[in-house]
């Protein structure tokens, strides 16, 4: 199996290029299928693919959490700006700095 394909998948996922990652995964799945048909131990191929899937899932979850944190921060700033626009002094919870 082409080990550079696994590296390309890792690079795409780490860069949050999930469209490219999906395309590479499709190629990888075809290579896995072909290798399993001819391998003495197809379980090893599945185990290797499973490890890569777990890694990709963890990276995707981390990217999702970072995006959610940015959205939460934007929502907080929007509420504070709206309070100022109404002329209402923000409550103490609005003055809390969030990152």
C-alpha positions, 0 to 999 in steps of 0.5 A: 500500500502507498504509505504516502497516501496515509501521510497525505490524509494526515496532512489534509486533516491536520490542515482542516482541508476535509474535502481533500481528506475525503477524496484521499480517504476514497482512494485509500479505501480502494487501496485497502480493498485491493490489498485485503483481497490479496493479503495473507492477513486482511485483519492487519490492513483493517487494523491499520485503517482503523488507527488512521480513522481514529486519528482523523476523528480526533483531529476533526473533533478538535477542529469542531471544538475550536470552531465552536469556541470561536462561534461562542465568542462571537455570540458573546461579543454580539450580545455585548454590542447589542447591549451597548447599542440599546444603551443598557450597561452590560451586566457583570457577566458581559464584562467577563473576558472570553477567549 
